[in-house]
Amino acid sequence: MLTLRLFMLQRVTALIMAPLVLGHLAVMVYAVRGGLSTGAILSRTQGSLPWALFYGTFVITVSVHAAIGARVIVAEVLRMCGLLLNVVFLALCVLLLFAGLRAVLSVTMP
């Protein structure tokens, strides 16, 4: 039952990530073509709740999606299963969340 739930959760996170990836790519193209410097980009993102929400949502979905995908690969290749598998990949998800949300806060908080 857990495998089915994780499968469905990974598909849901993929659906959420798709428009976020497109939005992120559009912002990157705009910044590069506009010749924006790092300082100019930071001046636009710092103190911005919409950017914090956009990239915060992105980080959360990517963290969950990546941890589930890595869990499946390790389970298949290394034949790991049970509690150890779940704990290792829950820890991976928490690590990705911590690092990603810390980056979002550093870019969006004044």
Gaussian input, Z-matrix of N, CA and C with variables (Angstrom, degrees):
# hf/3-21g

backbone

0 1
 N
 C     1     B1
 C     2     B2     1     A1
 N     3     B3     2     A2     1     D1
 C     4     B4     3     A3     2     D2
 C     5     B5     4     A4     3     D3
 N     6     B6     5     A5     4     D4
 C     7     B7     6     A6     5     D5
 C     8     B8     7     A7     6     D6
 N     9     B9     8     A8     7     D7
 C    10    B10     9     A9     8     D8
 C    11    B11    10    A10     9     D9
 N    12    B12    11    A11    10    D10
 C    13    B13    12    A12    11    D11
 C    14    B14    13    A13    12    D12
 N    15    B15    14    A14    13    D13
 C    16    B16    15    A15    14    D14
 C    17    B17    16    A16    15    D15
 N    18    B18    17    A17    16    D16
 C    19    B19    18    A18    17    D17
 C    20    B20    19    A19    18    D18
 N    21    B21    20    A20    19    D19
 C    22    B22    21    A21    20    D20
 C    23    B23    22    A22    21    D21
 N    24    B24    23    A23    22    D22
 C    25    B25    24    A24    23    D23
 C    26    B26    25    A25    24    D24
 N    27    B27    26    A26    25    D25
 C    28    B28    27    A27    26    D26
 C    29    B29    28    A28    27    D27
 N    30    B30    29    A29    28    D28
 C    31    B31    30    A30    29    D29
 C    32    B32    31    A31    30    D30
 N    33    B33    32    A32    31    D31
 C    34    B34    33    A33    32    D32
 C    35    B35    34    A34    33    D33
 N    36    B36    35    A35    34    D34
 C    37    B37    36    A36    35    D35
 C    38    B38    37    A37    36    D36
 N    39    B39    38    A38    37    D37
 C    40    B40    39    A39    38    D38
 C    41    B41    40    A40    39    D39
 N    42    B42    41    A41    40    D40
 C    43    B43    42    A42    41    D41
 C    44    B44    43    A43    42    D42
 N    45    B45    44    A44    43    D43
 C    46    B46    45    A45    44    D44
 C    47    B47    46    A46    45    D45
 N    48    B48    47    A47    46    D46
 C    49    B49    48    A48    47    D47
 C    50    B50    49    A49    48    D48
 N    51    B51    50    A50    49    D49
 C    52    B52    51    A51    50    D50
 C    53    B53    52    A52    51    D51
 N    54    B54    53    A53    52    D52
 C    55    B55    54    A54    53    D53
 C    56    B56    55    A55    54    D54
 N    57    B57    56    A56    55    D55
 C    58    B58    57    A57    56    D56
 C    59    B59    58    A58    57    D57
 N    60    B60    59    A59    58    D58
 C    61    B61    60    A60    59    D59
 C    62    B62    61    A61    60    D60
 N    63    B63    62    A62    61    D61
 C    64    B64    63    A63    62    D62
 C    65    B65    64    A64    63    D63
 N    66    B66    65    A65    64    D64
 C    67    B67    66    A66    65    D65
 C    68    B68    67    A67    66    D66
 N    69    B69    68    A68    67    D67
 C    70    B70    69    A69    68    D68
 C    71    B71    70    A70    69    D69
 N    72    B72    71    A71    70    D70
 C    73    B73    72    A72    71    D71
 C    74    B74    73    A73    72    D72
 N    75    B75    74    A74    73    D73
 C    76    B76    75    A75    74    D74
 C    77    B77    76    A76    75    D75
 N    78    B78    77    A77    76    D76
 C    79    B79    78    A78    77    D77
 C    80    B80    79    A79    78    D78
 N    81    B81    80    A80    79    D79
 C    82    B82    81    A81    80    D80
 C    83    B83    82    A82    81    D81
 N    84    B84    83    A83    82    D82
 C    85    B85    84    A84    83    D83
 C    86    B86    85    A85    84    D84
 N    87    B87    86    A86    85    D85
 C    88    B88    87    A87    86    D86
 C    89    B89    88    A88    87    D87
 N    90    B90    89    A89    88    D88
 C    91    B91    90    A90    89    D89
 C    92    B92    91    A91    90    D90
 N    93    B93    92    A92    91    D91
 C    94    B94    93    A93    92    D92
 C    95    B95    94    A94    93    D93
 N    96    B96    95    A95    94    D94
 C    97    B97    96    A96    95    D95
 C    98    B98    97    A97    96    D96
 N    99    B99    98    A98    97    D97
 C   100   B100    99    A99    98    D98
 C   101   B101   100   A100    99    D99
 N   102   B102   101   A101   100   D100
 C   103   B103   102   A102   101   D101
 C   104   B104   103   A103   102   D102
 N   105   B105   104   A104   103   D103
 C   106   B106   105   A105   104   D104
 C   107   B107   106   A106   105   D105
 N   108   B108   107   A107   106   D106
 C   109   B109   108   A108   107   D107
 C   110   B110   109   A109   108   D108
 N   111   B111   110   A110   109   D109
 C   112   B112   111   A111   110   D110
 C   113   B113   112   A112   111   D111
 N   114   B114   113   A113   112   D112
 C   115   B115   114   A114   113   D113
 C   116   B116   115   A115   114   D114
 N   117   B117   116   A116   115   D115
 C   118   B118   117   A117   116   D116
 C   119   B119   118   A118   117   D117
 N   120   B120   119   A119   118   D118
 C   121   B121   120   A120   119   D119
 C   122   B122   121   A121   120   D120
 N   123   B123   122   A122   121   D121
 C   124   B124   123   A123   122   D122
 C   125   B125   124   A124   123   D123
 N   126   B126   125   A125   124   D124
 C   127   B127   126   A126   125   D125
 C   128   B128   127   A127   126   D126
 N   129   B129   128   A128   127   D127
 C   130   B130   129   A129   128   D128
 C   131   B131   130   A130   129   D129
 N   132   B132   131   A131   130   D130
 C   133   B133   132   A132   131   D131
 C   134   B134   133   A133   132   D132
 N   135   B135   134   A134   133   D133
 C   136   B136   135   A135   134   D134
 C   137   B137   136   A136   135   D135
 N   138   B138   137   A137   136   D136
 C   139   B139   138   A138   137   D137
 C   140   B140   139   A139   138   D138
 N   141   B141   140   A140   139   D139
 C   142   B142   141   A141   140   D140
 C   143   B143   142   A142   141   D141
 N   144   B144   143   A143   142   D142
 C   145   B145   144   A144   143   D143
 C   146   B146   145   A145   144   D144
 N   147   B147   146   A146   145   D145
 C   148   B148   147   A147   146   D146
 C   149   B149   148   A148   147   D147
 N   150   B150   149   A149   148   D148
 C   151   B151   150   A150   149   D149
 C   152   B152   151   A151   150   D150
 N   153   B153   152   A152   151   D151
 C   154   B154   153   A153   152   D152
 C   155   B155   154   A154   153   D153
 N   156   B156   155   A155   154   D154
 C   157   B157   156   A156   155   D155
 C   158   B158   157   A157   156   D156
 N   159   B159   158   A158   157   D157
 C   160   B160   159   A159   158   D158
 C   161   B161   160   A160   159   D159
 N   162   B162   161   A161   160   D160
 C   163   B163   162   A162   161   D161
 C   164   B164   163   A163   162   D162
 N   165   B165   164   A164   163   D163
 C   166   B166   165   A165   164   D164
 C   167   B167   166   A166   165   D165
 N   168   B168   167   A167   166   D166
 C   169   B169   168   A168   167   D167
 C   170   B170   169   A169   168   D168
 N   171   B171   170   A170   169   D169
 C   172   B172   171   A171   170   D170
 C   173   B173   172   A172   171   D171
 N   174   B174   173   A173   172   D172
 C   175   B175   174   A174   173   D173
 C   176   B176   175   A175   174   D174
 N   177   B177   176   A176   175   D175
 C   178   B178   177   A177   176   D176
 C   179   B179   178   A178   177   D177
 N   180   B180   179   A179   178   D178
 C   181   B181   180   A180   179   D179
 C   182   B182   181   A181   180   D180
 N   183   B183   182   A182   181   D181
 C   184   B184   183   A183   182   D182
 C   185   B185   184   A184   183   D183
 N   186   B186   185   A185   184   D184
 C   187   B187   186   A186   185   D185
 C   188   B188   187   A187   186   D186
 N   189   B189   188   A188   187   D187
 C   190   B190   189   A189   188   D188
 C   191   B191   190   A190   189   D189
 N   192   B192   191   A191   190   D190
 C   193   B193   192   A192   191   D191
 C   194   B194   193   A193   192   D192
 N   195   B195   194   A194   193   D193
 C   196   B196   195   A195   194   D194
 C   197   B197   196   A196   195   D195
 N   198   B198   197   A197   196   D196
 C   199   B199   198   A198   197   D197
 C   200   B200   199   A199   198   D198
 N   201   B201   200   A200   199   D199
 C   202   B202   201   A201   200   D200
 C   203   B203   202   A202   201   D201
 N   204   B204   203   A203   202   D202
 C   205   B205   204   A204   203   D203
 C   206   B206   205   A205   204   D204
 N   207   B207   206   A206   205   D205
 C   208   B208   207   A207   206   D206
 C   209   B209   208   A208   207   D207
 N   210   B210   209   A209   208   D208
 C   211   B211   210   A210   209   D209
 C   212   B212   211   A211   210   D210
 N   213   B213   212   A212   211   D211
 C   214   B214   213   A213   212   D212
 C   215   B215   214   A214   213   D213
 N   216   B216   215   A215   214   D214
 C   217   B217   216   A216   215   D215
 C   218   B218   217   A217   216   D216
 N   219   B219   218   A218   217   D217
 C   220   B220   219   A219   218   D218
 C   221   B221   220   A220   219   D219
 N   222   B222   221   A221   220   D220
 C   223   B223   222   A222   221   D221
 C   224   B224   223   A223   222   D222
 N   225   B225   224   A224   223   D223
 C   226   B226   225   A225   224   D224
 C   227   B227   226   A226   225   D225
 N   228   B228   227   A227   226   D226
 C   229   B229   228   A228   227   D227
 C   230   B230   229   A229   228   D228
 N   231   B231   230   A230   229   D229
 C   232   B232   231   A231   230   D230
 C   233   B233   232   A232   231   D231
 N   234   B234   233   A233   232   D232
 C   235   B235   234   A234   233   D233
 C   236   B236   235   A235   234   D234
 N   237   B237   236   A236   235   D235
 C   238   B238   237   A237   236   D236
 C   239   B239   238   A238   237   D237
 N   240   B240   239   A239   238   D238
 C   241   B241   240   A240   239   D239
 C   242   B242   241   A241   240   D240
 N   243   B243   242   A242   241   D241
 C   244   B244   243   A243   242   D242
 C   245   B245   244   A244   243   D243
 N   246   B246   245   A245   244   D244
 C   247   B247   246   A246   245   D245
 C   248   B248   247   A247   246   D246
 N   249   B249   248   A248   247   D247
 C   250   B250   249   A249   248   D248
 C   251   B251   250   A250   249   D249
 N   252   B252   251   A251   250   D250
 C   253   B253   252   A252   251   D251
 C   254   B254   253   A253   252   D252
 N   255   B255   254   A254   253   D253
 C   256   B256   255   A255   254   D254
 C   257   B257   256   A256   255   D255
 N   258   B258   257   A257   256   D256
 C   259   B259   258   A258   257   D257
 C   260   B260   259   A259   258   D258
 N   261   B261   260   A260   259   D259
 C   262   B262   261   A261   260   D260
 C   263   B263   262   A262   261   D261
 N   264   B264   263   A263   262   D262
 C   265   B265   264   A264   263   D263
 C   266   B266   265   A265   264   D264
 N   267   B267   266   A266   265   D265
 C   268   B268   267   A267   266   D266
 C   269   B269   268   A268   267   D267
 N   270   B270   269   A269   268   D268
 C   271   B271   270   A270   269   D269
 C   272   B272   271   A271   270   D270
 N   273   B273   272   A272   271   D271
 C   274   B274   273   A273   272   D272
 C   275   B275   274   A274   273   D273
 N   276   B276   275   A275   274   D274
 C   277   B277   276   A276   275   D275
 C   278   B278   277   A277   276   D276
 N   279   B279   278   A278   277   D277
 C   280   B280   279   A279   278   D278
 C   281   B281   280   A280   279   D279
 N   282   B282   281   A281   280   D280
 C   283   B283   282   A282   281   D281
 C   284   B284   283   A283   282   D282
 N   285   B285   284   A284   283   D283
 C   286   B286   285   A285   284   D284
 C   287   B287   286   A286   285   D285
 N   288   B288   287   A287   286   D286
 C   289   B289   288   A288   287   D287
 C   290   B290   289   A289   288   D288
 N   291   B291   290   A290   289   D289
 C   292   B292   291   A291   290   D290
 C   293   B293   292   A292   291   D291
 N   294   B294   293   A293   292   D292
 C   295   B295   294   A294   293   D293
 C   296   B296   295   A295   294   D294
 N   297   B297   296   A296   295   D295
 C   298   B298   297   A297   296   D296
 C   299   B299   298   A298   297   D297
 N   300   B300   299   A299   298   D298
 C   301   B301   300   A300   299   D299
 C   302   B302   301   A301   300   D300
 N   303   B303   302   A302   301   D301
 C   304   B304   303   A303   302   D302
 C   305   B305   304   A304   303   D303
 N   306   B306   305   A305   304   D304
 C   307   B307   306   A306   305   D305
 C   308   B308   307   A307   306   D306
 N   309   B309   308   A308   307   D307
 C   310   B310   309   A309   308   D308
 C   311   B311   310   A310   309   D309
 N   312   B312   311   A311   310   D310
 C   313   B313   312   A312   311   D311
 C   314   B314   313   A313   312   D312
 N   315   B315   314   A314   313   D313
 C   316   B316   315   A315   314   D314
 C   317   B317   316   A316   315   D315
 N   318   B318   317   A317   316   D316
 C   319   B319   318   A318   317   D317
 C   320   B320   319   A319   318   D318
 N   321   B321   320   A320   319   D319
 C   322   B322   321   A321   320   D320
 C   323   B323   322   A322   321   D321
 N   324   B324   323   A323   322   D322
 C   325   B325   324   A324   323   D323
 C   326   B326   325   A325   324   D324
 N   327   B327   326   A326   325   D325
 C   328   B328   327   A327   326   D326
 C   329   B329   328   A328   327   D327

   B1=1.4491
   B2=1.5335
   B3=1.3605
   B4=1.4568
   B5=1.5216
   B6=1.3231
   B7=1.4611
   B8=1.5217
   B9=1.3147
   B10=1.4626
   B11=1.5249
   B12=1.3152
   B13=1.4765
   B14=1.5196
   B15=1.3242
   B16=1.4607
   B17=1.5277
   B18=1.3247
   B19=1.4616
   B20=1.5312
   B21=1.3227
   B22=1.4676
   B23=1.5307
   B24=1.3247
   B25=1.4595
   B26=1.5256
   B27=1.3189
   B28=1.4647
   B29=1.5223
   B30=1.3240
   B31=1.4726
   B32=1.5276
   B33=1.3277
   B34=1.4689
   B35=1.5322
   B36=1.3393
   B37=1.4651
   B38=1.5271
   B39=1.3239
   B40=1.4696
   B41=1.5236
   B42=1.3269
   B43=1.4690
   B44=1.5225
   B45=1.3128
   B46=1.4647
   B47=1.5257
   B48=1.3328
   B49=1.4631
   B50=1.5221
   B51=1.3126
   B52=1.4731
   B53=1.5315
   B54=1.3355
   B55=1.4622
   B56=1.5296
   B57=1.3393
   B58=1.4610
   B59=1.5231
   B60=1.3320
   B61=1.4707
   B62=1.5311
   B63=1.3143
   B64=1.4648
   B65=1.5282
   B66=1.3196
   B67=1.4625
   B68=1.5124
   B69=1.3223
   B70=1.4659
   B71=1.5320
   B72=1.3230
   B73=1.4689
   B74=1.5294
   B75=1.3214
   B76=1.4653
   B77=1.5268
   B78=1.3160
   B79=1.4679
   B80=1.5272
   B81=1.3298
   B82=1.4644
   B83=1.5267
   B84=1.3234
   B85=1.4701
   B86=1.5269
   B87=1.3387
   B88=1.4624
   B89=1.5295
   B90=1.3346
   B91=1.4603
   B92=1.5221
   B93=1.3300
   B94=1.4655
   B95=1.5225
   B96=1.3227
   B97=1.4771
   B98=1.5196
   B99=1.3360
   B100=1.4643
   B101=1.5115
   B102=1.3148
   B103=1.4570
   B104=1.5227
   B105=1.3144
   B106=1.4605
   B107=1.5304
   B108=1.3122
   B109=1.4644
   B110=1.5234
   B111=1.3146
   B112=1.4598
   B113=1.5205
   B114=1.3174
   B115=1.4620
   B116=1.5226
   B117=1.3291
   B118=1.4659
   B119=1.5309
   B120=1.3177
   B121=1.4647
   B122=1.5249
   B123=1.3267
   B124=1.4638
   B125=1.5217
   B126=1.3163
   B127=1.4674
   B128=1.5328
   B129=1.3192
   B130=1.4664
   B131=1.5206
   B132=1.3286
   B133=1.4657
   B134=1.5231
   B135=1.3256
   B136=1.4662
   B137=1.5174
   B138=1.3244
   B139=1.4525
   B140=1.5157
   B141=1.3243
   B142=1.4630
   B143=1.5287
   B144=1.3140
   B145=1.4580
   B146=1.5341
   B147=1.3467
   B148=1.4688
   B149=1.5418
   B150=1.3351
   B151=1.4720
   B152=1.5173
   B153=1.3304
   B154=1.4630
   B155=1.5292
   B156=1.3208
   B157=1.4663
   B158=1.5266
   B159=1.3369
   B160=1.4686
   B161=1.5232
   B162=1.3435
   B163=1.4614
   B164=1.5260
   B165=1.3206
   B166=1.4583
   B167=1.5186
   B168=1.3251
   B169=1.4629
   B170=1.5244
   B171=1.3218
   B172=1.4592
   B173=1.5307
   B174=1.3241
   B175=1.4636
   B176=1.5311
   B177=1.3096
   B178=1.4653
   B179=1.5225
   B180=1.3267
   B181=1.4621
   B182=1.5268
   B183=1.3209
   B184=1.4717
   B185=1.5263
   B186=1.3256
   B187=1.4658
   B188=1.5213
   B189=1.3073
   B190=1.4669
   B191=1.5241
   B192=1.3299
   B193=1.4589
   B194=1.5351
   B195=1.3253
   B196=1.4716
   B197=1.5186
   B198=1.3198
   B199=1.4654
   B200=1.5284
   B201=1.3274
   B202=1.4698
   B203=1.5232
   B204=1.3172
   B205=1.4646
   B206=1.5183
   B207=1.3290
   B208=1.4657
   B209=1.5267
   B210=1.3344
   B211=1.4692
   B212=1.5313
   B213=1.3130
   B214=1.4669
   B215=1.5253
   B216=1.3175
   B217=1.4676
   B218=1.5277
   B219=1.3198
   B220=1.4746
   B221=1.5264
   B222=1.3223
   B223=1.4699
   B224=1.5284
   B225=1.3266
   B226=1.4622
   B227=1.5268
   B228=1.3181
   B229=1.4599
   B230=1.5296
   B231=1.3208
   B232=1.4679
   B233=1.5218
   B234=1.3230
   B235=1.4677
   B236=1.5337
   B237=1.3456
   B238=1.4541
   B239=1.5264
   B240=1.3131
   B241=1.4536
   B242=1.5217
   B243=1.3092
   B244=1.4557
   B245=1.5146
   B246=1.3134
   B247=1.4558
   B248=1.5288
   B249=1.3278
   B250=1.4654
   B251=1.5232
   B252=1.3119
   B253=1.4694
   B254=1.5240
   B255=1.3046
   B256=1.4663
   B257=1.5202
   B258=1.3154
   B259=1.4693
   B260=1.5294
   B261=1.3297
   B262=1.4704
   B263=1.5315
   B264=1.3150
   B265=1.4531
   B266=1.5261
   B267=1.3078
   B268=1.4581
   B269=1.5251
   B270=1.3314
   B271=1.4645
   B272=1.5306
   B273=1.3308
   B274=1.4638
   B275=1.5246
   B276=1.3187
   B277=1.4606
   B278=1.5272
   B279=1.3293
   B280=1.4715
   B281=1.5261
   B282=1.3255
   B283=1.4687
   B284=1.5264
   B285=1.3205
   B286=1.4671
   B287=1.5302
   B288=1.3222
   B289=1.4640
   B290=1.5187
   B291=1.3206
   B292=1.4645
   B293=1.5201
   B294=1.3206
   B295=1.4631
   B296=1.5273
   B297=1.3289
   B298=1.4580
   B299=1.5147
   B300=1.3259
   B301=1.4653
   B302=1.5262
   B303=1.3154
   B304=1.4723
   B305=1.5322
   B306=1.3206
   B307=1.4688
   B308=1.5366
   B309=1.3190
   B310=1.4624
   B311=1.5245
   B312=1.3109
   B313=1.4724
   B314=1.5247
   B315=1.3257
   B316=1.4600
   B317=1.5294
   B318=1.3190
   B319=1.4677
   B320=1.5197
   B321=1.3268
   B322=1.4584
   B323=1.5232
   B324=1.3122
   B325=1.4650
   B326=1.5256
   B327=1.3320
   B328=1.4666
   B329=1.5170
   A1=111.77
   A2=115.59
   A3=119.51
   A4=110.62
   A5=117.25
   A6=121.18
   A7=111.18
   A8=117.47
   A9=120.80
   A10=110.89
   A11=116.64
   A12=119.89
   A13=111.41
   A14=116.88
   A15=120.05
   A16=111.18
   A17=116.46
   A18=121.32
   A19=110.33
   A20=115.71
   A21=120.34
   A22=111.13
   A23=117.15
   A24=120.78
   A25=110.73
   A26=117.16
   A27=119.37
   A28=110.96
   A29=117.03
   A30=119.98
   A31=110.94
   A32=116.86
   A33=120.61
   A34=110.42
   A35=116.61
   A36=118.57
   A37=110.86
   A38=117.78
   A39=120.38
   A40=110.60
   A41=116.91
   A42=120.46
   A43=111.34
   A44=117.05
   A45=120.52
   A46=110.17
   A47=116.30
   A48=120.55
   A49=113.62
   A50=118.18
   A51=120.47
   A52=112.63
   A53=120.40
   A54=118.51
   A55=112.78
   A56=117.17
   A57=119.66
   A58=111.16
   A59=116.83
   A60=120.77
   A61=109.88
   A62=116.69
   A63=119.77
   A64=111.13
   A65=116.57
   A66=120.37
   A67=111.90
   A68=116.77
   A69=121.05
   A70=110.69
   A71=116.89
   A72=120.18
   A73=111.48
   A74=116.59
   A75=120.13
   A76=111.31
   A77=116.68
   A78=120.72
   A79=110.07
   A80=117.32
   A81=120.03
   A82=111.21
   A83=116.99
   A84=120.44
   A85=109.82
   A86=116.79
   A87=121.25
   A88=110.65
   A89=117.15
   A90=121.21
   A91=111.33
   A92=116.55
   A93=119.93
   A94=110.69
   A95=116.40
   A96=119.27
   A97=112.29
   A98=115.56
   A99=119.94
   A100=112.57
   A101=116.85
   A102=120.89
   A103=112.78
   A104=116.67
   A105=119.83
   A106=110.65
   A107=115.23
   A108=120.49
   A109=109.00
   A110=115.54
   A111=120.08
   A112=110.35
   A113=116.46
   A114=120.99
   A115=112.02
   A116=116.74
   A117=120.41
   A118=111.06
   A119=116.04
   A120=119.59
   A121=110.23
   A122=116.68
   A123=120.34
   A124=112.10
   A125=117.35
   A126=119.35
   A127=111.12
   A128=117.00
   A129=120.66
   A130=112.54
   A131=117.35
   A132=119.66
   A133=113.12
   A134=118.28
   A135=119.86
   A136=110.62
   A137=114.36
   A138=120.86
   A139=114.15
   A140=117.06
   A141=121.26
   A142=110.91
   A143=116.19
   A144=120.86
   A145=111.76
   A146=119.49
   A147=118.23
   A148=113.40
   A149=117.76
   A150=119.50
   A151=110.54
   A152=117.69
   A153=120.85
   A154=110.29
   A155=117.19
   A156=120.80
   A157=111.52
   A158=116.07
   A159=120.62
   A160=110.39
   A161=115.76
   A162=118.52
   A163=112.55
   A164=118.75
   A165=121.27
   A166=111.19
   A167=115.87
   A168=120.68
   A169=110.46
   A170=116.03
   A171=121.68
   A172=110.35
   A173=117.10
   A174=121.72
   A175=111.14
   A176=116.94
   A177=120.24
   A178=111.10
   A179=116.62
   A180=119.17
   A181=111.85
   A182=117.49
   A183=120.31
   A184=110.36
   A185=117.40
   A186=120.69
   A187=111.59
   A188=116.70
   A189=121.00
   A190=110.08
   A191=116.79
   A192=122.29
   A193=111.27
   A194=116.41
   A195=120.68
   A196=111.80
   A197=117.28
   A198=119.89
   A199=110.87
   A200=117.18
   A201=119.59
   A202=110.55
   A203=117.32
   A204=120.78
   A205=112.32
   A206=116.72
   A207=120.47
   A208=110.62
   A209=116.73
   A210=121.34
   A211=110.53
   A212=116.29
   A213=120.81
   A214=110.67
   A215=116.87
   A216=120.56
   A217=110.62
   A218=116.89
   A219=120.29
   A220=110.71
   A221=116.87
   A222=119.72
   A223=110.84
   A224=117.28
   A225=120.73
   A226=112.51
   A227=116.99
   A228=120.40
   A229=111.71
   A230=116.90
   A231=120.47
   A232=113.20
   A233=116.07
   A234=121.34
   A235=112.43
   A236=115.91
   A237=120.79
   A238=107.79
   A239=117.30
   A240=119.68
   A241=110.14
   A242=115.14
   A243=121.27
   A244=114.41
   A245=114.22
   A246=122.39
   A247=112.05
   A248=117.56
   A249=120.83
   A250=110.75
   A251=117.21
   A252=121.66
   A253=110.28
   A254=116.41
   A255=120.36
   A256=112.30
   A257=117.34
   A258=120.83
   A259=110.85
   A260=116.70
   A261=120.54
   A262=110.42
   A263=117.62
   A264=118.62
   A265=113.63
   A266=117.25
   A267=119.41
   A268=109.00
   A269=116.06
   A270=120.57
   A271=110.62
   A272=117.67
   A273=121.13
   A274=110.56
   A275=116.69
   A276=121.18
   A277=110.51
   A278=116.98
   A279=121.13
   A280=110.44
   A281=117.42
   A282=121.47
   A283=110.63
   A284=116.88
   A285=120.62
   A286=111.10
   A287=116.78
   A288=120.88
   A289=110.82
   A290=117.02
   A291=121.33
   A292=111.38
   A293=116.52
   A294=120.62
   A295=111.35
   A296=116.86
   A297=120.44
   A298=113.28
   A299=116.87
   A300=119.47
   A301=111.33
   A302=116.27
   A303=119.51
   A304=110.29
   A305=116.24
   A306=120.26
   A307=110.65
   A308=117.05
   A309=120.79
   A310=110.00
   A311=116.74
   A312=120.09
   A313=111.65
   A314=117.61
   A315=119.89
   A316=112.14
   A317=116.73
   A318=120.40
   A319=112.39
   A320=117.55
   A321=119.09
   A322=115.11
   A323=118.38
   A324=119.26
   A325=110.03
   A326=116.68
   A327=120.06
   A328=113.17
   D1=-38.03
   D2=178.36
   D3=-61.93
   D4=-40.96
   D5=-179.47
   D6=-60.62
   D7=-41.87
   D8=178.20
   D9=-64.81
   D10=-42.37
   D11=178.91
   D12=-63.41
   D13=-42.41
   D14=178.08
   D15=-65.78
   D16=-39.80
   D17=176.54
   D18=-57.72
   D19=-48.10
   D20=-179.49
   D21=-66.63
   D22=-40.24
   D23=179.05
   D24=-63.73
   D25=-38.41
   D26=178.35
   D27=-65.94
   D28=-37.21
   D29=178.39
   D30=-68.42
   D31=-39.28
   D32=178.36
   D33=-64.97
   D34=-43.42
   D35=178.68
   D36=-64.32
   D37=-34.54
   D38=176.83
   D39=-63.63
   D40=-40.83
   D41=178.46
   D42=-64.27
   D43=-37.50
   D44=178.99
   D45=-72.23
   D46=-39.68
   D47=-177.04
   D48=-68.59
   D49=-31.89
   D50=-174.07
   D51=-53.74
   D52=-53.87
   D53=178.84
   D54=-68.84
   D55=-28.85
   D56=178.30
   D57=-67.60
   D58=-39.42
   D59=176.85
   D60=-63.31
   D61=-44.93
   D62=178.70
   D63=-62.06
   D64=-41.70
   D65=177.39
   D66=-63.74
   D67=-42.64
   D68=178.61
   D69=-62.77
   D70=-44.35
   D71=178.29
   D72=-62.88
   D73=-40.29
   D74=178.17
   D75=-62.70
   D76=-41.43
   D77=178.56
   D78=-65.37
   D79=-41.17
   D80=179.24
   D81=-63.54
   D82=-44.08
   D83=179.54
   D84=-63.05
   D85=-43.29
   D86=178.64
   D87=-59.93
   D88=-44.42
   D89=-177.97
   D90=-66.30
   D91=-42.58
   D92=-178.34
   D93=-69.46
   D94=-46.24
   D95=-179.12
   D96=-68.53
   D97=-28.93
   D98=178.51
   D99=-80.76
   D100=-6.89
   D101=179.23
   D102=68.64
   D103=28.61
   D104=-178.02
   D105=-71.96
   D106=136.89
   D107=176.10
   D108=-83.99
   D109=169.76
   D110=177.29
   D111=-59.45
   D112=-41.92
   D113=178.99
   D114=-61.95
   D115=-40.35
   D116=179.32
   D117=-66.70
   D118=-39.24
   D119=178.51
   D120=-65.82
   D121=-46.23
   D122=179.60
   D123=-63.22
   D124=-35.90
   D125=179.22
   D126=-65.93
   D127=-25.46
   D128=178.34
   D129=-85.52
   D130=-26.84
   D131=-176.12
   D132=-95.17
   D133=-27.65
   D134=-176.73
   D135=-67.97
   D136=130.93
   D137=-178.84
   D138=79.54
   D139=10.19
   D140=-176.75
   D141=-100.04
   D142=109.53
   D143=177.27
   D144=-64.48
   D145=-41.90
   D146=178.36
   D147=-58.81
   D148=-41.32
   D149=178.51
   D150=-68.27
   D151=-37.83
   D152=177.95
   D153=-62.84
   D154=-42.22
   D155=178.89
   D156=-67.92
   D157=-42.51
   D158=179.77
   D159=-59.64
   D160=-56.04
   D161=-176.49
   D162=-74.86
   D163=-27.37
   D164=174.07
   D165=-63.68
   D166=-44.78
   D167=176.67
   D168=-62.94
   D169=-41.38
   D170=178.28
   D171=-58.82
   D172=-48.38
   D173=-178.23
   D174=-62.82
   D175=-43.38
   D176=-179.43
   D177=-62.10
   D178=-47.35
   D179=-178.33
   D180=-67.95
   D181=-39.72
   D182=179.02
   D183=-65.30
   D184=-40.98
   D185=-179.34
   D186=-61.61
   D187=-46.18
   D188=179.68
   D189=-66.62
   D190=-46.90
   D191=-178.20
   D192=-60.53
   D193=-46.99
   D194=-177.93
   D195=-66.88
   D196=-41.27
   D197=-179.50
   D198=-64.60
   D199=-40.49
   D200=178.11
   D201=-65.72
   D202=-43.62
   D203=179.07
   D204=-62.47
   D205=-44.10
   D206=178.70
   D207=-65.28
   D208=-36.60
   D209=178.24
   D210=-60.77
   D211=-44.16
   D212=-179.67
   D213=-64.41
   D214=-43.75
   D215=-179.16
   D216=-63.18
   D217=-47.20
   D218=-179.72
   D219=-63.98
   D220=-40.90
   D221=179.28
   D222=-60.93
   D223=-39.24
   D224=-178.83
   D225=-76.31
   D226=-43.62
   D227=-174.41
   D228=-78.75
   D229=-46.39
   D230=-175.65
   D231=-96.43
   D232=-1.95
   D233=-179.64
   D234=56.92
   D235=30.62
   D236=177.11
   D237=-80.18
   D238=145.41
   D239=178.42
   D240=-154.28
   D241=175.23
   D242=174.15
   D243=78.68
   D244=-153.89
   D245=-173.81
   D246=-61.90
   D247=-41.91
   D248=-179.71
   D249=-58.04
   D250=-46.03
   D251=179.02
   D252=-59.31
   D253=-46.67
   D254=-178.13
   D255=-65.62
   D256=-41.09
   D257=-179.21
   D258=-67.34
   D259=-43.70
   D260=-179.09
   D261=-60.64
   D262=-43.23
   D263=-175.56
   D264=-85.06
   D265=-19.32
   D266=167.99
   D267=-68.87
   D268=-40.55
   D269=176.58
   D270=-63.16
   D271=-40.29
   D272=177.03
   D273=-61.33
   D274=-44.11
   D275=179.50
   D276=-61.15
   D277=-44.16
   D278=179.42
   D279=-64.19
   D280=-41.20
   D281=178.52
   D282=-61.96
   D283=-46.19
   D284=178.81
   D285=-63.15
   D286=-41.83
   D287=177.68
   D288=-61.45
   D289=-47.34
   D290=-179.08
   D291=-59.80
   D292=-50.60
   D293=-178.09
   D294=-64.73
   D295=-44.53
   D296=-178.13
   D297=-67.59
   D298=-44.70
   D299=-179.28
   D300=-69.73
   D301=-31.27
   D302=174.59
   D303=-63.80
   D304=-41.83
   D305=177.90
   D306=-64.65
   D307=-42.97
   D308=178.96
   D309=-60.55
   D310=-45.46
   D311=179.58
   D312=-63.02
   D313=-39.35
   D314=-178.99
   D315=-67.84
   D316=-28.04
   D317=-179.40
   D318=-88.62
   D319=-28.87
   D320=-173.65
   D321=-106.14
   D322=-18.81
   D323=-179.73
   D324=-91.25
   D325=138.22
   D326=-178.09
   D327=-70.60

